[in-house]
Amino acid sequence: MAPPSSRRSSYSRRAQYGVFTGYVIAGVGALIGAILLALSLWRPASFNGPRTVAQDAVAPAAEASAEVRAESLNLIEAIRGYLRAGSQNAELKEEVELARIRLAEAEAIRRENARLKALLGLEEDEEARPVTVARLIGSTSASARRFAYLGAGRIHGVRVGMPVRSPRGIVGRVLEVGRRSSRVLLLTDSQSVLPVRLADGNVVAYAEGRGDSMLRIRLINLGINPLKKGDVFVTSGAGGYYRPGIAVAIVAEKTEDGALARIISDPAATDYVAVEQVWQPEAVRAAATPVEQSVSEANEN
């Protein structure tokens, strides 16, 4: 009978050590992951610093990628518009005529409002200038949360809570600020709630994000639902942050307690955006206590 091979025994021992080492590494990794998960649930703000540093690091590459994406989208839209130009010509003529009528009505209302304000001795506030104009350099397309990343940060004057808007309407508000980049909470995020009102009426509601491309409009005064498809909702100014009268969403489907609405300013089709100062009515500032005023000023700074 041949003696057992020492070579086979050595190989078996090395294999056992390798398996044991793999289990140890896996166990340590699982323990570290569990600790990080518990820390993120207990104190979510603990990761704000590393996250903003990572955002600043990838901001240049993300901005270059966003520029390439925007150019490709513009080319595709140009080709699509050329192919569909003939079929849309009649519709555009009808829309132009309707727009002229609405413009005339709006001008008449503006003149009447100016006359009434002059009688009451009121002055029109100057439109706030944006803090900065920057490009949206990325977004969370595959996540359950809806965030966008802005190519401007603390050195550009951006602060937490500032509203972000495009030429079409509201995009969201600043959630976290790094040195050169920021994270924006989009209107469609499930944690976003925005006071709105019907553009051509006194109907007030809340626009809640659903985590997809739609908003849920919940009426404050329940009863007969006056909404219909195509109604436009704008910011009401309640609660601060957003100036009143900025476009938010268009009703797509009526529900029992409100409607489902499509956002007007789609971040996926938005290139540059403006960051504005947090809006707060003068009446609210005057009614605030000295402590509330100091807290508000500290948040703005």
C-alpha positions in Angstrom: 0.0 0.0 0.0 1.4 3.3 -1.1 2.0 6.0 1.7 -0.3 9.0 1.6 1.1 11.9 -0.5 2.3 14.8 1.6 1.7 17.0 -1.5 -2.1 16.2 -1.4 -2.2 17.0 2.3 -0.5 20.3 1.9 -2.9 21.3 -0.9 -5.9 20.3 1.2 -4.6 22.4 4.1 -4.1 25.5 1.8 -7.6 25.1 0.4 -9.1 25.0 4.0 -7.1 28.1 4.9 -8.4 29.8 1.8 -12.1 29.0 2.6 -11.6 30.1 6.2 -10.1 33.4 5.1 -12.9 34.0 2.6 -15.5 33.4 5.4 -13.6 35.9 7.7 -13.5 38.6 5.0 -17.2 38.1 4.2 -18.1 38.3 7.9 -16.1 41.5 8.4 -17.7 43.0 5.3 -21.2 42.1 6.4 -20.5 43.6 9.9 -19.2 46.8 8.4 -22.2 47.0 6.1 -24.6 46.5 9.0 -22.9 49.2 11.1 -23.1 51.7 8.2 -26.7 50.8 7.5 -27.6 51.3 11.2 -25.8 54.6 11.2 -27.5 55.8 8.1 -30.9 55.0 9.6 -30.1 56.5 13.0 -28.4 59.7 11.8 -28.9 60.2 8.0 -27.0 63.5 8.2 -23.8 61.8 9.1 -23.1 60.9 5.4 -23.8 64.5 4.1 -20.2 65.4 4.1 -18.8 62.4 2.3 -21.7 62.5 -0.2 -21.1 66.2 -1.1 -17.3 65.5 -1.4 -18.1 62.7 -3.9 -20.6 64.9 -5.8 -17.9 67.6 -6.1 -15.4 65.0 -7.4 -17.6 63.7 -10.1 -19.2 67.1 -11.0 -16.8 68.0 -13.9 -17.3 64.6 -15.6 -21.1 64.7 -15.0 -21.3 68.2 -16.5 -19.4 67.1 -19.6 -21.7 64.1 -20.0 -24.8 66.3 -19.5 -23.6 68.6 -22.3 -23.1 65.7 -24.7 -26.6 64.3 -23.8 -28.2 67.7 -24.3 -26.6 68.1 -27.7 -27.7 64.7 -28.8 -31.3 65.3 -27.6 -31.4 68.6 -29.5 -30.3 66.8 -32.7 -33.0 64.1 -32.3 -35.6 66.7 -31.6 -34.6 68.7 -34.7 -35.0 65.6 -36.9 -38.3 64.7 -35.3 -39.6 68.2 -35.6 -38.7 68.2 -39.3 -40.5 65.0 -40.0 -43.6 66.1 -38.1 -43.7 69.7 -39.3 -46.4 69.1 -42.0 -48.9 67.4 -39.7 -48.5 69.9 -37.0 -48.9 73.0 -39.1 -52.7 73.2 -38.8 -52.6 72.6 -35.1 -50.0 75.3 -34.6 -52.1 77.9 -36.4 -55.1 77.1 -34.2 -52.9 77.3 -31.0 -51.4 80.6 -32.1 -54.9 82.1 -32.6 -56.0 80.8 -29.2 -52.8 82.2 -27.6 -53.5 85.6 -29.0 -56.9 85.6 -27.5 -55.5 84.5 -24.1 -52.8 87.1 -24.3 -55.3 89.8 -24.9 -57.4 88.7 -21.9 -54.2 88.5 -19.7 -53.2 92.0 -20.8 -56.7 93.3 -19.9 -56.5 91.7 -16.5 -53.0 93.1 -15.9 -54.1 96.6 -16.7 -57.2 96.2 -14.4 -55.0 94.9 -11.6 -52.5 97.8 -12.0 -55.4 100.3 -11.9 -56.8 98.8 -8.7 -53.4 98.6 -7.0 -52.8 102.3 -7.9 -56.2 103.1 -6.2 -55.2 101.2 -3.1 -51.7 102.7 -3.0 -49.9 99.4 -3.5 -46.6 98.9 -5.3 -45.6 96.0 -7.4 -42.6 94.0 -6.0 -39.7 93.7 -8.4 -39.1 90.2 -9.6 -36.3 88.5 -7.7 -33.1 87.9 -9.6 -31.7 84.4 -9.6 -28.8 83.6 -7.3 -27.1 81.6 -10.1 -27.8 79.8 -13.4 -26.4 76.3 -13.7 -26.7 73.0 -15.6 -28.5 69.9 -14.3 -25.6 67.4 -14.5 -27.4 64.2 -13.4 -30.5 62.6 -11.9 -31.6 59.4 -10.1 -33.4 57.6 -12.9 -33.3 54.1 -11.4 -33.9 54.9 -7.7 -37.2 55.1 -5.8 -36.2 58.6 -4.7 -36.1 61.4 -7.2 -33.1 63.7 -7.0 -31.1 65.8 -9.5 -27.6 67.1 -9.3 -26.7 70.7 -10.0 -23.4 72.0 -11.3 -23.3 74.9 -8.7 -22.6 74.9 -5.0 -21.7 76.9 -2.0 -19.1 79.1 -3.8 -21.9 80.2 -6.3 -24.2 81.3 -3.5 -26.4 78.2 -3.4 -28.0 77.4 0.0 -30.2 74.6 1.3 -33.9 75.2 0.7 -33.5 77.5 -2.4 -36.1 76.8 -5.1 -34.8 75.6 -8.5 -36.8 76.4 -11.7 -36.5 76.2 -15.4 -38.0 78.5 -18.0 -41.1 76.3 -18.0 -41.7 76.1 -14.2 -40.6 74.6 -10.9 -38.1 71.8 -10.8 -37.6 71.3 -7.1 -35.5 72.8 -4.2 -32.0 72.4 -3.0 -31.6 69.6 -0.4 -27.8 69.4 0.0 -25.0 71.8 -0.9 -21.3 71.0 -1.7 -18.6 73.4 -2.7 -19.2 73.1 -6.4 -22.3 71.0 -6.7 -25.7 70.5 -5.0 -28.4 67.9 -4.7 -32.0 68.9 -5.6 -35.2 67.3 -4.3 -37.4 67.0 -7.4 -41.2 67.7 -7.3 -41.8 64.0 -8.2 -40.0 62.6 -5.2 -42.3 60.8 -2.7 -41.2 63.2 0.1 -42.1 66.4 -1.9 -45.3 68.3 -0.9 -46.0 71.6 -2.6 -48.9 74.0 -1.9 -50.5 74.9 -5.3 -53.6 76.6 -6.7 -55.5 76.5 -9.9 -54.1 79.0 -12.4 -57.5 80.4 -13.4 -59.4 79.9 -10.2 -59.4 79.9 -6.4 -59.0 76.1 -6.0 -56.2 75.3 -3.6 -54.5 71.9 -3.2 -51.3 70.1 -2.4 -49.1 68.6 -5.1 -47.5 65.4 -3.8 -44.7 63.4 -5.6 -45.4 59.8 -6.4 -41.8 58.6 -7.1 -42.5 58.5 -10.8 -43.1 61.2 -13.5 -46.5 62.2 -12.1 -47.9 64.3 -9.2 -50.9 63.6 -7.1 -53.1 66.7 -6.6 -55.1 66.6 -3.3 -57.8 69.2 -2.9 -57.9 71.0 0.5 -61.7 71.6 0.4 -63.3 68.2 -0.3 -66.7 68.2 -2.0 -67.5 68.6 -5.7 -64.3 68.1 -7.7 -64.1 71.1 -10.1 -61.0 69.9 -11.9 -60.8 68.7 -15.5 -58.2 67.5 -17.8 -55.9 70.2 -19.0 -56.2 72.4 -15.9 -52.9 74.1 -14.9 -51.7 74.4 -11.3 -49.2 77.1 -10.2 -47.5 77.7 -6.8 -49.7 79.4 -4.2 -46.9 80.9 -2.2 -48.2 79.3 1.0 -45.5 78.0 3.3 -42.7 80.0 1.7 -39.9 78.7 -0.4 -41.6 79.3 -3.8 -42.9 82.5 -5.2 -46.6 82.4 -6.1 -47.7 82.0 -9.7 -45.0 79.7 -11.1 -46.2 76.8 -13.3 -46.1 73.4 -11.6 -48.3 70.7 -13.4 -51.1 70.0 -15.9 -54.0 67.7 -14.9 -53.9 64.5 -16.8 -56.6 62.4 -15.0 -59.3 63.3 -12.5 -59.6 61.4 -9.2 -62.1 61.3 -6.3 -60.1 63.7 -4.1 -58.2 65.6 -6.8 -56.3 64.6 -9.9 -53.1 63.1 -11.3 -51.0 65.7 -13.0 -48.0 65.8 -15.3 -45.2 68.1 -14.3 -44.6 71.0 -16.7 -40.9 71.3 -16.1 -39.6 67.8 -16.8 -36.0 67.5 -15.4 -35.1 64.9 -18.1 -35.8 67.5 -20.8 -34.2 70.4 -18.8 -30.7 71.7 -19.4 -30.0 74.9 -17.5 -32.0 76.0 -14.4 -32.0 79.1 -12.2 -31.6 79.0 -8.4 -33.6 81.6 -6.6 -33.7 83.0 -3.1 -36.2 81.4 -0.7 -39.4 83.4 -0.9 -41.1 84.6 2.2 -43.9 87.2 2.2 -43.3 90.4 4.0 -46.5 89.9 6.1 -45.0 86.6 7.4 -41.7 88.3 8.3 -43.5 91.1 10.1 -45.6 88.7 12.1 -42.7 86.5 13.1 -41.2 86.8 16.6 -37.6 88.0 17.0 -36.5 84.3 17.7 -38.3 83.2 14.5 -36.7 86.0 12.5 -33.2 85.1 13.7 -33.8 81.4 12.8 -35.0 82.4 9.4 -32.0 84.6 8.7 -29.7 81.8 9.9 -31.3 79.3 7.5 -30.9 81.8 4.6 -27.3 82.4 5.4 
